[in-house]
Structure formats: C-alpha cells, structure tokens
Amino acid sequence: MLCARKLLIFAALLAVPQPVLAQSADTPVPGGAKPATTAAATEKNYPLGITAVEGILSTIFQSGQSSFSGTGIRLHMHPSRLMEGFSLVPSLEYWRNSNQLDTFGIKSTEKDATLGIEFRYQFPRDSAFKPYIGLGYGLHFLSSEFEATTLGIEGQDSVTLGGVSVLGGISMPITERLFNVFELKFHYLPDDSQTKLNYGLAWNF
C-alpha cells in the first residue's frame, strides 16, 4: 500500500507544469546576436532596414564661383543581408546661388536638386569617433536663369546630368541617439563639378 501511495505522489508531481530551465531560442544572449524574432520585429518596425535620418547643411565650392550654401536630407539603411559596417544612404540635396549687379541690372540664378544614393563603409573603432568613406551616384537637376534689364536680355536653361561622388567623414555622438557629422564630398560633373563641406545632425532609431 505504501509503495502504491508513493507511485501516486510521483505521478502527480510529474503532471504539475515545471519551470523551463532550458534557454529559449528567443531569449537574448548577452553579447550575442539578436534572436530571429527580434530581427524580424525590427525589420517590421523599420522598413528596408532604415536605421537613421540625417539633415545636412553644406558649403559648396564650384569652379569659377565663390562659395555658397545648400541643404539636404538623408536616410541611412542597413538591410539584413548587408555586411556589418556597410550601409546604403539615399539622399536629396539642394542649393540655389544668385548673383546680382545692380549697376547694369544684371541678375543670374543657378539651382541644383540632386537625387542620389551612396554606398558607405564605417571603419570599426571602439572610440566615439566613427570615420567612414563612401562612393555614390546622383542625378543633378540643374537650372539657370539670366536677366539683363538694361540690355533687354533674359533667358533660362535646364539640364539633367548624372555623376559619381566620393566622400569621407566622421560622426561623433552628442547623446545616445543624436550624432554630429562632418564630411567632405566631391561631385564629379563635366564642367560643373562641386566640392561640399557638409555638417549634419543624425538621429538613430
């Protein structure tokens, strides 16, 4: 009878749900890669692997002209299949430069709206300073206007040109999510090449 009672107690104990001691596949491992479900959730929250958004201010140097200012916006993307350290950066940049000579009633205006994409590599460093380099391609929607009222002359022109760009820069943290960016970028265009000194603020998601 005593043996039967022990067997019943043992069976009851087996029927009670026990704590799971084994680590789940979805439990984060300190210092390890993110679990598959976490990565999937990140992809869902940030489509196309978007990791940051950045606004920039530019000082532009163009052949035969004095320096002038521009602005732009960029998205930083790291699709899941892209190697660590590499990123894709689509961008929209814009500048407008006007010159006026009141004595002769002469005024000229040039504009450039550039839609581009860059392929970047950020060097692995333990310090707060993160250097990077990049290579890109952009479509430049250029337009110009000229007016000379005293001579009765005016005209305008527009053209779309494609060109490569090379860049290098460094990012530095302000807070956990906000970063400063300092960059030198060169756009190659036949007869219209541009060199830009860029300052940006990037917000990491």
C-alpha positions as CSV (number, residue, x, y, z in Angstrom):
1,M,0.0,0.0,0.0
2,L,2.8,2.4,0.9
3,C,4.5,1.7,-2.4
4,A,1.3,2.4,-4.3
5,R,0.9,5.7,-2.4
6,K,4.4,6.8,-3.4
7,L,3.8,6.0,-7.0
8,L,0.6,8.1,-7.0
9,I,2.5,11.1,-5.4
10,F,5.3,10.7,-8.0
11,A,2.8,10.7,-10.9
12,A,1.1,13.8,-9.5
13,L,4.4,15.6,-9.4
14,L,5.1,14.7,-13.0
15,A,1.7,16.2,-14.0
16,V,2.4,19.6,-12.4
17,P,4.0,22.0,-15.0
18,Q,7.7,22.5,-14.2
19,P,9.7,25.7,-14.9
20,V,11.6,25.6,-18.2
21,L,15.2,25.6,-17.3
22,A,16.5,25.5,-20.9
23,Q,17.1,28.8,-22.5
24,S,14.6,29.7,-25.2
25,A,15.8,30.4,-28.7
26,D,14.2,33.9,-28.5
27,T,15.9,34.8,-25.2
28,P,18.7,37.4,-25.8
29,V,22.2,36.2,-25.2
30,P,24.4,38.8,-23.6
31,G,27.0,39.8,-26.2
32,G,25.3,37.6,-28.8
33,A,23.4,38.2,-32.0
34,K,19.7,39.3,-31.8
35,P,17.2,36.4,-31.9
36,A,15.4,35.8,-35.2
37,T,12.1,37.1,-33.9
38,T,13.7,40.3,-32.6
39,A,15.3,40.9,-36.0
40,A,12.0,40.2,-37.8
41,A,10.3,42.7,-35.5
42,T,13.0,45.3,-36.2
43,E,12.5,44.8,-40.0
44,K,8.8,45.3,-39.5
45,N,9.2,48.5,-37.4
46,Y,11.8,50.0,-39.7
47,P,11.1,49.0,-43.3
48,L,14.1,48.5,-45.6
49,G,16.3,48.5,-42.6
50,I,16.2,52.2,-42.0
51,T,18.5,53.0,-39.1
52,A,18.8,56.8,-39.0
53,V,17.7,60.1,-40.6
54,E,20.1,63.0,-41.1
55,G,19.8,66.6,-42.0
56,I,22.8,68.4,-43.5
57,L,24.0,72.0,-44.2
58,S,26.6,72.4,-47.0
59,T,29.2,75.0,-48.0
60,I,29.7,74.5,-51.8
61,F,32.6,75.3,-53.9
62,Q,32.1,75.3,-57.7
63,S,34.6,76.1,-60.4
64,G,34.6,79.8,-61.2
65,Q,32.3,80.9,-58.4
66,S,32.5,82.0,-54.8
67,S,31.3,79.6,-52.1
68,F,27.6,79.4,-51.3
69,S,25.2,77.3,-49.1
70,G,23.0,74.3,-49.6
71,T,20.9,71.8,-47.6
72,G,19.8,68.2,-47.8
73,I,18.3,65.2,-46.1
74,R,19.5,61.6,-46.0
75,L,18.2,58.2,-44.8
76,H,20.6,55.6,-43.5
77,M,19.7,52.0,-44.4
78,H,21.2,48.6,-43.4
79,P,19.2,45.8,-45.0
80,S,19.5,42.5,-43.2
81,R,21.6,40.9,-46.0
82,L,24.2,43.7,-46.0
83,M,27.5,43.1,-44.2
84,E,28.3,44.7,-40.9
85,G,29.8,48.2,-41.3
86,F,28.3,48.8,-44.8
87,S,25.2,50.9,-45.4
88,L,23.1,52.4,-48.2
89,V,22.3,56.2,-48.0
90,P,19.7,57.7,-50.3
91,S,19.8,61.4,-50.3
92,L,18.1,64.6,-51.6
93,E,20.4,67.7,-51.7
94,Y,19.5,71.2,-52.9
95,W,21.3,74.5,-53.4
96,R,20.5,77.9,-55.0
97,N,23.0,80.5,-55.9
98,S,22.2,84.1,-57.0
99,N,24.4,86.9,-58.3
100,Q,23.3,90.4,-58.9
101,L,24.9,93.5,-60.4
102,D,22.6,96.4,-59.8
103,T,24.6,99.0,-61.8
104,F,23.8,97.2,-65.0
105,G,20.6,95.4,-64.0
106,I,22.1,92.0,-64.3
107,K,21.0,89.0,-62.3
108,S,21.8,85.3,-62.6
109,T,20.5,82.4,-60.6
110,E,21.6,78.7,-60.6
111,K,19.9,75.8,-58.9
112,D,20.7,72.1,-58.4
113,A,18.4,69.5,-56.9
114,T,20.3,66.2,-56.6
115,L,18.7,62.8,-56.0
116,G,21.4,60.3,-55.2
117,I,22.4,57.2,-53.3
118,E,25.7,56.3,-51.6
119,F,27.3,53.0,-50.6
120,R,29.2,53.6,-47.4
121,Y,31.7,51.8,-45.1
122,Q,32.2,52.8,-41.5
123,F,35.5,51.7,-40.0
124,P,35.2,49.6,-36.8
125,R,36.5,51.6,-33.9
126,D,36.0,51.4,-30.1
127,S,36.2,55.2,-29.7
128,A,33.3,57.7,-30.0
129,F,34.7,59.0,-33.3
130,K,33.5,56.9,-36.2
131,P,35.2,57.6,-39.6
132,Y,33.6,56.5,-42.9
133,I,34.1,56.6,-46.6
134,G,31.6,56.3,-49.5
135,L,31.0,56.1,-53.2
136,G,27.8,57.3,-54.8
137,Y,25.9,58.3,-57.9
138,G,23.4,61.1,-58.3
139,L,21.1,62.7,-60.8
140,H,21.6,66.5,-60.8
141,F,18.6,68.6,-62.0
142,L,20.3,71.8,-62.9
143,S,18.7,75.0,-64.0
144,S,19.9,78.6,-64.6
145,E,18.3,81.9,-65.3
146,F,19.8,85.1,-66.6
147,E,18.4,88.6,-66.8
148,A,19.9,91.9,-68.0
149,T,17.2,94.5,-67.9
150,T,19.3,97.4,-69.3
151,L,20.2,95.3,-72.3
152,G,16.7,93.7,-72.7
153,I,18.2,90.2,-72.5
154,E,16.8,87.3,-70.5
155,G,16.9,83.6,-70.8
156,Q,16.8,80.3,-68.9
157,D,18.1,76.7,-69.3
158,S,17.8,73.4,-67.6
159,V,19.5,70.1,-67.9
160,T,19.7,66.7,-66.1
161,L,23.2,65.2,-65.6
162,G,24.4,62.1,-63.8
163,G,27.6,61.9,-62.0
164,V,29.6,59.9,-59.4
165,S,30.5,61.2,-55.9
166,V,33.2,60.3,-53.4
167,L,33.1,61.3,-49.8
168,G,34.7,60.8,-46.4
169,G,33.7,61.9,-43.0
170,I,33.4,61.3,-39.3
171,S,30.5,61.0,-36.9
172,M,30.5,61.9,-33.2
173,P,27.8,61.3,-30.6
174,I,26.0,64.1,-28.8
175,T,23.6,61.8,-27.0
176,E,22.8,58.1,-27.2
177,R,20.7,58.7,-30.4
178,L,21.9,62.1,-31.7
179,F,25.1,62.4,-33.7
180,N,27.2,65.2,-35.3
181,V,28.5,64.5,-38.8
182,F,31.4,66.3,-40.5
183,E,32.1,65.4,-44.1
184,L,33.9,66.3,-47.3
185,K,32.1,65.3,-50.5
186,F,33.0,65.7,-54.2
187,H,30.5,65.5,-57.1
188,Y,32.0,64.9,-60.5
189,L,30.1,66.6,-63.3
190,P,31.6,67.7,-66.7
191,D,32.2,71.4,-66.4
192,D,30.1,71.6,-63.2
193,S,32.0,69.6,-60.5
194,Q,31.2,70.5,-56.9
195,T,33.1,70.2,-53.7
196,K,31.0,70.3,-50.5
197,L,31.8,70.7,-46.8
198,N,28.9,69.1,-45.0
199,Y,27.7,69.4,-41.4
200,G,24.9,67.1,-40.3
201,L,22.8,66.0,-37.4
202,A,21.7,62.4,-37.5
203,W,19.1,60.7,-35.3
204,N,19.5,57.0,-34.8
205,F,16.3,54.9,-34.4
